Structure formats: C-alpha cells, structure tokens
Amino acid sequence: MQFDEETIQKLNALTLVATRVRAGRMRGDRRSSKRGTSIEFADFRNYTPGDDIRRLDWNIYARLDKPFIKLFEEEEDLAVYLLLDASKSMNWGGDSAHKFSYARLVAASLGSIALAGGDQLSAHQLSETGEGQSFGPARGVQQNLRYFNYLWTLEADRRTRLAPALTHFAQLGRRPGLLFLISDLLDPDGFESSLDTLLARGHEIVVIHLLSPDEIAPQIAGDLQLVDREYGDTQEVSIDPVMLETYRRKLGAWRGQIQAFCRRRDIHYVHTSTELPWERFILQNLRSEGIVR
Amino acid sequence: MNFITPSGLLFALLAIPIIAMYLLKIRRREVEISSTMLWRMVLRDRQANAPWQKLRRNLLLLLQLVILSGLVLAAARLAFPGRAIASGSVVLLLDGTASMLAEDGAPTRFDLAVQIAQNIAEETSSGAEITAILVGREPAIILGAESDKSRIAEAFENAGATTTRADWGAALALAAGIGRQSQAGDLTYILISDGGIPNADLPALPGDVRFIPVGERGENLAINAFEARALPGSAISQLFLRLVNFGEQSRTALLRISRDETVLLDQQVRLEPGESLPLTVDAGDSSRARFVAELRNVEAGAPLDIFPPDDRAYTAVAPTTNRRVYLVSEGNIFLERLLLLLPDIVPLRLVPDNSGLFRLPEDPNGVFILDGQIPGESMPDGDLLLLNPPENELFDVFGELESVGAGMVLDHPLSEQLSWESVHIRLTKRIGLPVWGQVLVDSDQTPLVFVGEQAGRRVAVVGFDLHESDLPLQVGFPILFSRLIGYLAPPQAVERPNGTLPLESVAIRPPADAHTVRVTTPSGEILVYEAGNGTILFSDTAETGIYQVEITSPAGSAEEAFSVNFFDPQESTILPVPSVNLGQEPVPAAVENQVANREIWIWLLVFALAFILIEWLAYHRRLGLPQPKTR
C-alpha cells in the first residue's frame, strides 16, 4: 500500500499536536520546554531502527560492538503510539466502509505524519497477552514503507478484550507519549478503567471511535437472531421501526457517555463513520479537534 | 346480543397457540452482525419484563387476535335482537281495538304499534310488498301490497284505533286470503297487538307468523254497566251501576254520579283484584234526565288508570209513549190476560159490529193483533201481530199442517232464553217465509214464528192458533208474546236507549206520521234524517256519551235520548299477553319491538378480511427495509 504523492504532501504538511509535550531523549522537531545548554551532550540510549545514524556514537560502537545514540538536552522528540483494535468486530462494513481497512488508513496517515515530524512511532496490534504484532519504535520518513507493510500484514481476526489489552500495553512501561486508540469500542466488558491506567502512565490519549454506517443506522428488520461475529453470541430481537429508533437513541447515549468520560479526563474523543472519507477525517475532523495542525 | 351457535366460541381457544407461538418461539432468521453489544443494551429494559414484554407493541399479534375474534364471533353466529329485514310479502296485522288506546305506549299502545310497523317497513328490503290490515270491528286494509315507503308511512300515519272490539276471525281470514294470493315470494305475517285474541276458531295463516306484543300494564278500574229505569207505576227512576277491577291490584277510587249537572252521589269505593261491584242508586223523580257516572283517582288531578274510555258512563231517561194495541179475535183469553199485564201499552179489544164484522180504526201508530182473521179487504195501517193467519197479501199460506215436529228456536234477540222443547202444536198453517221474514221458531215443514219489517211497518207472525197448541200453558208464552209486543210497540222511538256499544247501530223507529229525525251527538254534531221509511239505523256512534234524538211530526216534536258506553269486559282487560294462538299454533312474543335475531356474521367476515389486509400491509411494511445478510 502506498499513498499517492498529493496525499503524502498533505500529510507531511501536518504535525501531531500534543498539548502536554513529553520530554524526549532525541532531537526532534519540537523545542523543549526546558532551555538547556545548547547542544550539550546528555546521555546515550540504545539505537532503534530509524534513528539518524549521524547521531550514532561510532566510538562506542567500535569499542563495544553495540550501537548507541547520543542524546542532547536542548531538543526533544515525541513518542507516538498507535494502538489498533484488530478484533473480529473490526472486520466489518463491506468493501467501501470496512472498519479495519479504514482503521489501517487512519493509522497509516497518523504514522506517516509522525514519521515525517521526526517523532518516535510505535504501532501495536492490541492483544490481551502481547502476542499482537508491533511496529517500532521507529522514526524518520524512510520508515514509511516498512510501516505501511506492517499495517497491511495485520488482520482483524481475533477476539480482543479492550481493557486487558490496553492494561497490558500500559504495563510495558513505554515512555509517555501521544497515544492513539483506534477501535470500535464494542467490548461488552468496557474499557474505561484501562484508559485510566494509560493516563496514569503519563500518556496523552486520543480515542478514535470507528463505526460502520450499518452500525450507526442498522438496515435490518423482522424477527431475527443476531449472531455476534467476534464472540459468537446470539441475541433474538424483533426489529421494527420503533426498535430501530430505540437503537439509534441508545447508540447516541452510549457515545455521549464515552465522550463525557473522556472529557472529564482530558482525553481526546473523536468518533466517525467509515463512510466518511478517511482523508477528510484526518484533514478536517482531527484538525478541527486540534489533534493535528 | 346472543349467539345462535355458541359452540363456535370454542374456536377462541385458538388464541392460546397463537399467543404461545409469540411467547415461546418465533422462527427467526439468523443474521450476523459485528457485535450484539448495542442490541443487548437496547433489549436490556425489555427483557426485564419478559415474556409479556414480547407482546407489547406487537402489532401482528394484536391484528391476528382481532382477526381470530371476528372469525370466532362469526362462527358462533353472533346475532342481535332486531327487527328482521323481511323480504317478499309482509302482511302486518295492526290491532286497532279499544284496548290499544291504553296509555302505556307512545303515548298509546296503538301509537307504539304504528311506530313499530313503520320501523318494520323502513327496514324491509327494497322490493318487498307490505300489506297492512287494521283489525277492528271490521277488518280494513289500509295498505295493499305496497312497496313505496312514503306511501306506507302515509298510510300508517292515517290509521287510528277505535273503541270497539275486533273481529279477529274475519281479519285473519282476510290476511290468509291475501297471503295465498301473494306472488312476492316469502310470506311473513307480523301481528302487532296487546292480545285479546280469542283462542279458538281462528284460521291458520299460511306463512311465517311473528307476534310483537305492545303494552306493559294491566291495571284498569272500569264502569261496566250503567242504566236508568223507571220504577213501575211511578216517575221515580233507579240507577243500576256495576264497577269492575280488571287489574291485579286492589284499587280505591272516587265514584261520582251526576244528573243534569247535579251531583247525586260522590263516594269512595274500593275493589279487590277481579272484583265486580254492583250498585243501585235512587235517582228521584226523573222522567227526563241525563246521568253521568265517573270514576276518578282519589288524588285530585291524577289519572285513574291508563285506560280512560271505561272510566266514564252515561245513561238517559226519556218519557215513554203508551201505544194502543188492538186485539181482533173471536176470543182469546190467553192474549187478553197477557195484554192487561204488559206495561207501556194501551190494550183495546175490538168487538164486531151488528153485522158481525170487525171495523178497524184508522191508527197508523197502533198495533193490530189479528187472531185467525183479517177484517176488511186489506191489512190495516200499523204494525201487525198475526196469529193463525189466513191467506193474505204479505206472505203465502199453503193450507194447514197437522202435528208438525218439534220446533227449533233460532238465534235472534227476540228468542233469547226461549224454551220450546215442551211445546206441542196440533194444527198450524203452512207458510211460505217472505223475504223480509226472520224466523224465531222453525219446524221441519214451516216456520212457526217469524218477524220482519215490511214496507215500513213491523210484522210478527205466529203460524198457529194458540188454542191448537199447549203454548199458552208453557212458561215461554209470556216471554215470547211480551217480546213480540215490545218489538211491535216499543215504548220509545229509540229501541235500545242504553247498552249500545261504540259503532253499534241504534234503531230509531219514529211514529208513522213523523217527518224528520234529528240526532245530536255528544260532541254537538247534528244529523238529520227523513222519517217515513220505517226504521232508521243510526251508526255514527263512535263517541261515547248521550245522543239527543228529536222527532218532529205534525203533532209537534218529541225528544228522546240514548247513550253509548264502553261496556266491553274483553277490551277492558288490558293486561298484555305473552303469546297468542293462531290456528292451533302458539305464537310466542318477540322481544319488545323486535321480531328476530339479526345475524352480523357477514360483517364480521368483512371485518376479519379487512384486518387480514391490514396485517399483510403491516407485515410488509415491517419487512420493507433492505434485507440483511443472513448467515
């Protein structure tokens, strides 16, 4: 998968915005709130693919045969985490409005912006036990192709409970950063407590809530036995216009509850339908939310 | 509301499986969705009330139960008592007798009957022919095979009840004849009456017969007889009165008797149910007077009962005229003695002149008793009693007969209670009965006694010589001859001044020399008749009250009176009956003013079909959304 040139130009013109800038260990495009002593050496850290090899300390590499990167205090980078819900419920929505495809495009866009901005990007397929595939940390635009390849090897083919998966991620002890959760949030056990855990780790969280058009306004009627794609559960329901109206009201209330929860915790919450073109979502919706600029 | 086939209601049990199918298991299509989480949230509240919650707002179940209800009611043949919509030929028999004037209808029973008849006519299917017979003293067809509803309504509006009893036999015979001639298909007889129909000797009706009773109450206190008579040999009159309680409750009432606006009696009377109370009241010197008796409620201003016609009675006393009765006989001690005993006549026995011939006086108002002979060349002017008549100009005489058989008393007012069983006749004239003759006593060979009116005079004929029979020794002799004399020489021109019922005829026999007779009705209407043609039959007696009769002759005018009263126990018994017998078949009463059950199953089926259509629409509306993918 590859974006066309025009899209890449548009994306490269964007920058991810973290209202609470986290101190980075690497020179980035963001100025630190701490005014240090110019280009004073600060520390070493392990090399990670995508690091500017000009900052590799060749002397140490020659002496220890291990790559280390020199860190300078007056500049910082931003850790960007993209957590992708790859549960079976995301594998839904038809060709034009497939949720997981849409989620990959959004993740690709955000990752591309991060890489172009010199931020440290990590992407993770959410899983409760850590067996999900991960990407990064990486930085630099030259990592785009690898990142895209990573995204397009993912499949939404597993059961995933959001709360354990997010808690597991929080326990990995990553440095605080800007964390994007891209999910349909359709987890009967809820996920709110795990967001609190992530907040406690110092992350700035953006929840991107994806739903397909037929989840927002179901086009079904009659006496049905609904089968849950992810868990295989069944639910008997007689759907008539009154019931559909009730569903729409309930959905609105549910999203309202999530939004209120997020607002209380200073978490960004953006919901969208997969029928909205992803470019417009990135360039308009996220920009209007102040997440990119 | 009732059910003609109640067992059809068992189909209502089908509601159980219908509801059970909704409650237990609905055959559902499997549809895969991304997550059932949101639907579970939607259904959470509803499932709290399961299983009944499943039935809420379930339009299809509701419609199916409504359809089932309609079909069950149709199967049970739901029907409402109502006036049946008749088709074909409908013959309405409308009771127009006096009891229908009872004021427990709208306002009378007859008014109510007319309303019912009009309603029936309104609901009769178009094309049906309605014939209406007003059953009264003489049955009258007020509507003949009519299907135009405006004419039907007009005919009923013009109908009215009378204060008479009905000739049900004639009315039913007429109705049966109309029914047999009808070509309009189904034949239905509808009898609207309060009863009073005799149980026997009524013809059967060839068709479906329905009886609609009218009236509710039966309380009625009545004056059943009222008559004034002069005491023999005096000008003092005595009033006879009979009160009857036809109801089923004890009644107390005020009785007032007046003579020419003067109150003679005003007292309270009490009668037990069914009691008949006779009263006699001295009326004082009243050779010419009018009397009115009236029953009133003890509560001033309140009506006595619901049937006023018999609450008031009238009678009149007028001076009598003693007519001369001439006896022409060779000698008949039986007749002579009898004539001396009879009141209101002046008996005269003629004797032959020196030549042995009888010379009859010119007295057109006299009565001549010709015993075995006819003096002169022709019959004298005046009324005649002929005994053992010779050949004459009035009827044929064919010699004599010996030892005729037993005589038979025929039905006639003059022969009532007359016993002829022990009368023997040895010799009698054989007489050809004239056309004007009405036989009182007949034999197998010749009439023995007959009367009649011929050319304006009255004639009575006894075909045998009293000496040739033992009749004078029998008790029937004074009865027969006093009646014959009374017939020939009534004390008044009005023959029956009391006891006339409404619409009955009253015979007025003015003197031979009278030229006009004026009758003034109780309401003041004056009717003038020309005298000279014998008896005048006055029939305009619909009103009850006292009728004044003024007879004008060259000698002056004489006034008499007669009364018309509603003395009819049958019609005063106003309690409605629940059923009647027609032609040995009991006809039960229909409910109120309705005659049959009206089934509405056809409307129920239409109703059910309409709801099936609604259900079909609702079902497709429900499935009208794009179909989901099935698993």
Boltz contact constraints between the chains, C-beta under 6 A:
constraints:
  - contact:
      token1: [A, 89]
      token2: [B, 34]
      max_distance: 6.0
  - contact:
      token1: [A, 89]
      token2: [B, 35]
      max_distance: 6.0
  - contact:
      token1: [A, 92]
      token2: [B, 34]
      max_distance: 6.0
  - contact:
      token1: [A, 186]
      token2: [B, 35]
      max_distance: 6.0
  - contact:
      token1: [A, 186]
      token2: [B, 37]
      max_distance: 6.0
  - contact:
      token1: [A, 188]
      token2: [B, 37]
      max_distance: 6.0
  - contact:
      token1: [A, 219]
      token2: [B, 625]
      max_distance: 6.0
  - contact:
      token1: [A, 219]
      token2: [B, 626]
      max_distance: 6.0
  - contact:
      token1: [A, 220]
      token2: [B, 31]
      max_distance: 6.0
  - contact:
      token1: [A, 220]
      token2: [B, 628]
      max_distance: 6.0
  - contact:
      token1: [A, 221]
      token2: [B, 622]
      max_distance: 6.0
  - contact:
      token1: [A, 221]
      token2: [B, 623]
      max_distance: 6.0
  - contact:
      token1: [A, 221]
      token2: [B, 625]
      max_distance: 6.0
  - contact:
      token1: [A, 222]
      token2: [B, 623]
      max_distance: 6.0
  - contact:
      token1: [A, 223]
      token2: [B, 26]
      max_distance: 6.0
  - contact:
      token1: [A, 223]
      token2: [B, 28]
      max_distance: 6.0
  - contact:
      token1: [A, 224]
      token2: [B, 28]
      max_distance: 6.0
  - contact:
      token1: [A, 224]
      token2: [B, 29]
      max_distance: 6.0
  - contact:
      token1: [A, 224]
      token2: [B, 31]
      max_distance: 6.0
  - contact:
      token1: [A, 225]
      token2: [B, 28]
      max_distance: 6.0
  - contact:
      token1: [A, 225]
      token2: [B, 30]
      max_distance: 6.0
  - contact:
      token1: [A, 226]
      token2: [B, 31]
      max_distance: 6.0
  - contact:
      token1: [A, 226]
      token2: [B, 33]
      max_distance: 6.0
  - contact:
      token1: [A, 226]
      token2: [B, 36]
      max_distance: 6.0
  - contact:
      token1: [A, 226]
      token2: [B, 39]
      max_distance: 6.0
  - contact:
      token1: [A, 227]
      token2: [B, 30]
      max_distance: 6.0
  - contact:
      token1: [A, 227]
      token2: [B, 32]
      max_distance: 6.0
  - contact:
      token1: [A, 227]
      token2: [B, 631]
      max_distance: 6.0
  - contact:
      token1: [A, 228]
      token2: [B, 35]
      max_distance: 6.0
  - contact:
      token1: [A, 228]
      token2: [B, 36]
      max_distance: 6.0
  - contact:
      token1: [A, 229]
      token2: [B, 32]
      max_distance: 6.0
  - contact:
      token1: [A, 229]
      token2: [B, 34]
      max_distance: 6.0
  - contact:
      token1: [A, 233]
      token2: [B, 36]
      max_distance: 6.0
  - contact:
      token1: [A, 235]
      token2: [B, 36]
      max_distance: 6.0
  - contact:
      token1: [A, 235]
      token2: [B, 39]
      max_distance: 6.0
  - contact:
      token1: [A, 235]
      token2: [B, 40]
      max_distance: 6.0
  - contact:
      token1: [A, 236]
      token2: [B, 28]
      max_distance: 6.0
  - contact:
      token1: [A, 237]
      token2: [B, 39]
      max_distance: 6.0
  - contact:
      token1: [A, 240]
      token2: [B, 622]
      max_distance: 6.0
  - contact:
      token1: [A, 246]
      token2: [B, 42]
      max_distance: 6.0
  - contact:
      token1: [A, 247]
      token2: [B, 42]
      max_distance: 6.0
  - contact:
      token1: [A, 250]
      token2: [B, 41]
      max_distance: 6.0
  - contact:
      token1: [A, 250]
      token2: [B, 42]
      max_distance: 6.0
  - contact:
      token1: [A, 251]
      token2: [B, 38]
      max_distance: 6.0
